[in-house]
Amino acid sequence: MTAGRRTGRRERDVAFDGEVLGAREEVAAWLGLSATGPAAPPAPVPRRDPPSREPPAVDDVVEAAGVQIGRFPVTNAAFARFRPDHPWAGDAQLADHPVVNVTRADAVAFCAWAGGRLPTGAEWEAAAGEHTWPWGDTFDPERCNCAEAAWGWTVPVRAHPEGAAPCGAEQLAGNVWEWVSDTREDGWGVLRGGSYLDTAHGVACARELAADPERATPTTGFRIVFEQGGDAWTGSS
């Protein structure tokens, strides 16, 4: 093969490669991908300690929908005073985590003991606010304990102050599903808020989940409501 023929072939190969690359870029752009390779994985969510590891009092409440609703889910520390034999009652590292493995009857009994009750679904949703998530309409895994945050278990109830709803209530998205007092026509209970296993859709304010009220799971807890002007639990009961 002469030098001229080899040069011409190289030029055709370069042109062909350029056409292929251009076609790949067009297809990739249409698909929202990168023609040069897979996109870099998102940066990991930074781990940080909550402002305080002190378990909040049960009567740390905010006003919403004409009632006083717990600023945080009920913690292991609080539930242990009601039921000392609960599995995590004596674990100091989990004292400020939300209590889990509670049936709806367990939640109702605790609330009655503390002088309150479970919120209705409407009260819970009013506390969460009018946006897609408590903090707004743009999802941010740094503001809640969800699947995207990849914690894989409960976190302290004070861990996400930046995820608070306008009323001041925290942890209404993610960490643990929360029992409300509603009962469906089929007799099942209702959970709100999503858990550490749920993605963005699962922790949206409008999401609700039907649940067997007699089943206790590692993803389910609750928060308390007191009537306005009522006698809230003082922490000395």
N, C-alpha and C positions, 0 to 999 in steps of 0.2 A: 504494500500500500504506500502510495506516495505521500510526501509531507503535506501536500495541498489537500489530499483527500482526508488525511487524519485530522487536519485543522478544521476542515468543514464539518466533519462528524462531531468533533468536540463542541463546536459552536451550536450544532443542532441539539446535542445533549444538554447543553447549558440552557438553551431556549426552552427545551421541553421541561427541564427541571423547574425553570421559572414559572412556566404555565401551570404545572402541578401544584407548586407552592401557592401560587395566586389562587387557584381553585380551592385549595384547602383552607386558605384564609377566608375566602368568601363563605364557604360552608360553615366554618367555625364561627364567624361573625354572626351568621344567621342563627346558629344554635346557641350563641352566647358563650362559646368556649374559646380556648386558646389554640391556635394552630401549631404552636411550638411545643405543646405538651400540656399535661394536666396542671390546673391552677394550684397554687401553693395552698396548703391547708390553712384554715383560719388560726389566728394567734390564740393560744390557750387563755381561758378566762383567769385573770390573776386571783390567787388565793389571798385572802386577807382576814384578819381577825375582826369580829364584830366590835362595836364601840364599847360594849360591856358584856361580860359573861355572867352577870348577876341575873338570875331568873326574875322576870317581872312579876309584880303582884297581880293576883287575879282581878283586882279592881282597878287596874291600869286600863282605863277605857277612853273611848272617844265618842262623840255624839254623831249619830247618823240615823236618818229615818225615824226620828222621834224617840230613839232609845239610846242607851249607852252600850256600845258594843266593844268587846275586848280589843285593845290595840294589837295584841298578839294572840296566836293560838294558845290554848292552855298547855302548860309545860309539864314535863315529868315531875319536876319539883312540886308543883301545885297539886297534881293528881296523887302524888305519893302521900300527901297529908290526908287525903280522902280514902285511899286504898294502898296501904303500905306494902301489900303483897304483890303489887303490880311488877312485872318482870324487870323494868328498868328503874324501879323506885330507889334503889340504893346505889345507882351508878352516878357518881359525881360528875363525870365527863359529859353525861347526857342530861344533867339537871335542867339546863336552859334550852334543851331541844323540845319540840312539840311532842306531847304524849301521843303514842300510836297504839295499835292493837286494842282498840276500844270499840265496842258495839254502840249502836245508837242509844240503847238503854243505859249503857255505862255513862255516856255523855249526858243524857238527861238526868241521871241520878246525881252526878257530880254537880251539875248546874243547880239542881234543887238544893243540894247540901250547901252550896255557896250563896244561896239566896237569889239565883238568877234562873235563866232558861236558855235553851238553844235559840239562835236567831231563826226567823223564817227565811225562806229563800229570797223573798222581796227585800227584807232588811239587810241580808248579806250582800245582795247585789247593789243596793243603795249605798252601802259602805264602800264597795269596790269602785263605784263611780260610773260615769257614762262613756268612758273610753274603752278601747279593745282590751287593754291591760290597765291595771290600777294607775300606772304612771303616765299613760298616753297611748297613742296609736302606732308607735314604732317599737317593735319587739327588741328587747335588750337582755340577753342571758346573764349579764352582770347584775341585773336588778332582782333576780329571783333564783330559787333553787329548782332547776328544771333539767330535762334530759340534755339539752345543749350545754349546760354548765358542767355536766359530767361529774358532779360530786358523788352520786351513787347512793346517797343515804341522806337522812335528815341533817339539817344544820341548825345552829342556834337561832332562836326566833328574832334576835336583834341583828342578824347577819346582813340584812339588805334594807337599811333605812332609805336608800335612794329608790326603792321600789314601792314606797308608801302610796296609798291612795290620797286624794285631796283631803279627806276627813282626818287623815293621820294614821289610819289603821295600816299595819304592816303584814307582810306574808299572806296577802289575799291571793297571790299568784304563786303556785308552786309550794315546795317543801312538803306539805301534806294536804290531801283532800280533807274537807271539813264537813261534818254532819250538819245539816240544817233540820228544822222540825217538820218540813213538808213530807207528806206521804202521797205517793202516786196511787192512781186508781187500782193498780195491780197489787197494792200492798207493800211495794218496795219503798225504801227510803231514798233520799236525795243527797248527793255530795256536791260540793262546790270547790272551785279553786285549783284543782289539779295537784300533782305531787312531783317529787323529784324524778319520777320516771316519765313524766309527760313532756311532750314537745310544746312549741309555742302555741299551737292550736288548743292543746289540752289545758293550758293554764290561763286561757282567755276568760274574762269576767263573765261572759254570757254562757259559758260551758257549764253543763250540769251532767251528773252521772247517776244513773239508777244503781242502787246497791241494796243488797240483802241487809236489812237492819240488824239481823242477829249475827252477822259475820264481822269479825275483827281482823284487820289486816295491817301490815307494817307500813302502809301508805296513808292511813286514815286517822285523823284526829278531829279536833273541834275547837271552837271558841265560844265564849259566853256572852250573854246579853243581860243587862239589868234595865228595869223600867226606869224612866226618868223620875227622879224624886224618890226612888225606892231605897231600901237599905242594902247597899252593896257589901260584899264580903270585905273585911278590913285586913285580912291576913293574920288575924289573931284567933280565928274560929277554931 
